[in-house]
Amino acid sequence: MNEGWIEYNFPKRFEDEKRLDEIKFSFEICSESPNYRLDYPSELTVWVNGVEILTFISPGDFGGRKGKFSPDWWPQISTQYGLLTSVAIRRNGAYLNERLVNRDICLGDLRFAENQCVRFRVGNKDDCRLKGGFNLFGKSFGDYNQDILMEVVLR
């Protein structure tokens, strides 16, 4: 698939959003091409509760060596691993891999009171210029033995 998105619902385990200092997501991701292709960029966007947070470029679809945690039955000619990526939303903006990239979005924009869960979406926007699709890795695949993680920091 060379376009689309996927959405995960996380339980909202905080009641008072005024105490929220940060919400952070961590995931392993790469582009998608047939088999794999190291130089195959894809423009990916992250949304939280329907609010667009940031857009970044995945540089390629990674293979050529076995993913550190990929099972033996996973074909060597397929995508093997991705890049560990973090997206954090704080009071002063949105961060990609700990670098401030969007000052226009902050925690107060994320409509927590309107939602019973925290909806995390990643994918290609309809009008993106690099519609390469993506691979999202979970525990026991890729180079990082983790599922998508959500971390909430309260003060």
N, C-alpha and C positions, 0 to 999 in steps of 0.2 A: 504494500500500500504506500503510495507516495504523497498522501495528505490525510488530514483528519486530526482528531484530538481524543484524549481520554480523560475522564474525570473520576476522582476518588472522593468519597465522603469520609471525613474523619470525625469522630465524636468531639463535640464541643465540651470540654471538661473544665470550663471556667464560666462563672456566672457574671462576674463584675468585669466587663471589658475595660473599665476605667483603670484597673490594676494591671492591664496588659502592657508590657514593655516591648515585646517582640514575638512574632510568630515566624518560624523558620521551617523550610522544607528542604530535605536532602534526598537526592535521587541520582541514579546512574543512567545516562542517556547518550545516544548518538543518533546520527542521521540514518536513513534507510535507503539502500539501493539493492538491486539484485545481487545476491551473494554478499559481497562487501566491496567497498571502494573508499580508500583512505581520504581521497580528495573530493568528497561529495557533500557540499554544504547544504544545510537546511535551516530555514528561519523558523524559530520556535518561540511561542508566546506562552506565558504563564498567567492564569487568572485565579483569583481567590474570591469565592462567593459571587462570581459573575463579574468581578471588577478586573479589568486588564492591569497587570502589575508591571510587566517588562517583557521585552523581546530580546532574544540573543541568537547568535548563529552557532549551530553545531557544525564543526569543521569537516566531519566525515563519518563514514560508516566503517567501524573498526573491525579488522580481522587480520589474518595472516599469522596469527599465533593463537593458541587456545586461551580463552578467558581463565583467569586464576581459579574461579569457582564454578565454571561451566561443567556440566556432567559429561562423562565420557561418550554418551550416546549422541550429544549435540554435534552436528556435522562440522567438520573443520572448514569447509568452504563457506559457511554461513557467518554472519555477524557474531563476534565473540565478546566484545567488551565496549564500554562507553567511558564517558568522563563523569566523575563524581561532581555534581553540580548542587549548589545551595542557593536558595532564594529566601531572603529574609525581608520582612516588612517591619519597620520600626517607626517611632514617632516622627522621625525626620526624613523618611523616604524608604525606597526599596533598594535592596542590595543583591547583586549577583556575585557569588563567590567572595563575599565580604567587601565588595567595592560598590559604593553608592552609584547607582545608575539612573534613578528616577526620583527626583525631589517632589514630584507632583502627586505621589501616592503615599499615604501614611496609614497607620492603624485605624484611625477614625473613619476612613473611607470604606472599610471592608464589611459593613452592614452585619456585624455579628448579632445584634439584637433581633434582626429580621430572620435569622437562620437558626435552625436547631442543630446543625452540624457545620463543619468547615469544609467547603467544597473546593478542592484543588484540581485545576484543569491545566493540562499542557498539550500543545499541539500547534498546527499550522493555522494561521488566520486565513480566511477566504481570499484576501487580497495580498497575501505575502508574495514577495518576488522570488524567493528560493523555496519552492514547495517540494522538499525532498522527503517528507515523512520523517519518522523517527522510530527508534527502538528504545524501550524503557525496560530496564533490567530489574529483577527482584532477587531475593535471597537465593543463593545456590546457582547464580548465573553471573557472568561478567567478571569484573575485577574487584568488586566490593560486595561483600557478603551481607547485603542489607536490602530490605524492602524500601519503599518510599517512607521517609520518616517525617513526622511533624513534631516540632519542639515549640512549646509555649513557655515564655518567660514572664512571670508576674513579679510586680514589685511589692 
